[in-house]
């Protein structure tokens, strides 16, 4: 089934399902943490939906950029999350979900911020992504955008009148490409890259080209 068929099926009428009782203690999560952004969605334009990047809602900002000045706040959150993850880890999943509710600072300020993010990669911003669940498409993210800085990296985020307020990354292949994207954005905007799942921060690029890394 193509993306357009999935979207039509998800946004159309659905049959009522027979409810089943589940013991909350039996529910395991397939990943331990997700971003807590209160995202809004709109149905995508059917004529263009096939060309819009789409991915699972849980992948939103699992890899994400933060201003270097926010390092202390990110360190506190990662330290708390590390303890949470270890406490709730089970052989087949996690017994609880850590939802990140950090206050997001502006990463790139002012009008035209999204285009300025795209400029170092000589490309143009793309449409807001479509987020999905395992069974349906939620819709296209309001105030969202995407940027394709290289073949294997997709940037996604949120922007408003203040500028870019969220910037995530997805990697599909060569991790060297993501390293290059980080180096470019760090040099241009002083951003660091947080990997919540792997629990580390790429803080800076050293004079010799090595990365400065922090782990809880």
N, C-alpha and C positions, 0 to 999 in steps of 0.2 A: 504494500500500500504506500503510495507516495505521500509527501507532506501535505499536499492540498487535500487528498482524500482523508487523511488523519484529521486535519483541521476541520473540514466539513462535518466529519463524524463526531468530533469532540464538541463542536459548538452547536450542533443540531439537537433534536429531541433525543432523549434516552429513555429506555424502559426502566421502570422501577425495579431495583434489585431487592431480593428477600434479605432482610437484615439478619446477621448472625452475631451471636454473643461471643465475645473474646475476653479472656482474662488479660488485663493490662500487663500482668507480670510475665505473660508468655510472649509479648511483642518484643522483638529485637530490631534494632536499627542497623541498616547495612553500612552506614557511615556515622561517625561520632559527632560531627559538627556541620552546621549550615549557617549561612549568613541570615541575619534577622531583618533584612530590609523589607519594609512594607511596600512591596511592588504593586502597581496597578497595571491592568492589561486591557487591550482593545483587540477586537477581531482584526486580523491582518487583511489587507487588500487582496482579494482572491486573484487578481490579475498579476500580482507580483510575489505572492507568498512562496512560490517554489524557489525563488532566489534569495530568500531571507534566511540568515543563519538561525538554526534551531538546535536547542540542547535541553537536557533535563534541568529542572529547577534547582536540584541539589548541587549542580555544578556552578551555579552563580557565585562568582567571587571566592571560590575555594583557593585559587591563586589570585592575589590582588596586590595592587600598588597602593602605597601610603606615602604621605610626605615624610621626609627624613626627620622633621621636627616632632613627629608623632611616635618616635621609637619607644619612648618610655611607656606610653599607653599600650602599644602593641606588645611590649615585653611583659607587662602585667597580665594582659589577656592571655598570651601564650602560656605563661607560667601557670595560671589558673586552669587553663584548658588542658594542659599536660596532666595535671593531677586528676582532673575529671575523667579524661580518657582512660587513664590507667585504672581508675576505680570502677569504671563501668564496662571494661573490656571483657568479653566472653569468647569462647572458641568460635561461635558462629555469628558474632556481631556485637552490638553494644546494648546495654539494658536501658540507657537513657540517651537523650540527644542534647548536645550543647549548642544553644542558639546564640550567636554573637550579636549583641546589641550595642556595639561601640558607636559613639557619636562620630559621624563622618565629617572630617574637615574638607575644605575645598582643596583639590589637588592641583588644578590649573585654573586660575581665576579669570573672570571677565568674559565678555562676548567673544565668540570665535574660539573658545577654548578647545572644543573638540577638533576643529581643523588644525589648531596649533599642535595638538597631540599627533595628528596624522602627518604633519609636515616633515618631521625627520625621516619618514619612510617613503616620502614622495608618493603619497597616495591620498585618496579622499575618504572621508567617513562613509560608512554604510548605514543601512537601516537598523532600527532597533531589533534585537533578536526576538524570536519566538521561544518561549519557555514551555516545557512539556512535563507531564508526569508519566508514569509507566503506562497509563491507559488513555491519556487525552492531552490535547494541546490547550494550555491555559490562555494563550494569546500573545500579542506583541507587547513588549514592555513600554509603558508610557514614559516619555522623556529618556528613553534608552537610545543607545547608538552602538555601532560596531566599527572596528578598524581592523583591516587585514595587513599587518606590517610585513608579513612574510608568508610563505606558502603553508607553514605548519603552525602558525600562531594566530589566534583570533583574540583581539581585545574587545571587551564589552563593558558597558557602564551606563551611568546616569549623568545627565547634565541639566542644570537649570539656569536661571538668570545670574546666579553667582559664579557659575563655571562648572567644571567637572567635579562631581562629588563622589563618584565611585568608579573604579577602573579595575576590572578583573581580566584574567588571561586564561585561555585554554590552549593546551599544547596537543597537537596530533602528529607526533613524529619526532623530528630532530630537536633534542633539547638544547643544542647549541644555538638554534635560532632564538629560543626564549632568552638565553643568556645575552645574545646580541641586542634583543629588544630592551632588556633591562638596562644594559650599559648605555644605550641611546637615551632612554627616558631618565635615567639617573643623571646623565650629563646635561640634558636639556632642562629638566624640571626638579632635580634633586629628589627623585622618588626612590623608595626602596620596595622590594618585592617580598611579600609574605606568603609562605606556603603553609596553610593551616593544617592540612592533612599530615604533611611530613614534619611539621613543627620546627620551622626555621625561617630566618629572615636574611635575605641578601641586602645588606645595609649599604654598601658602597663599593666602588671600584678603586682599588689601591693604585698608586702610581705605576707599579710594575704590571698592572693588568689583572692581578688576582682579585677575587671578590672577598670582601669582609663579610663574614657570616656570623650570625648570633643564633644560639639555640638555648632553650630553657633547661 
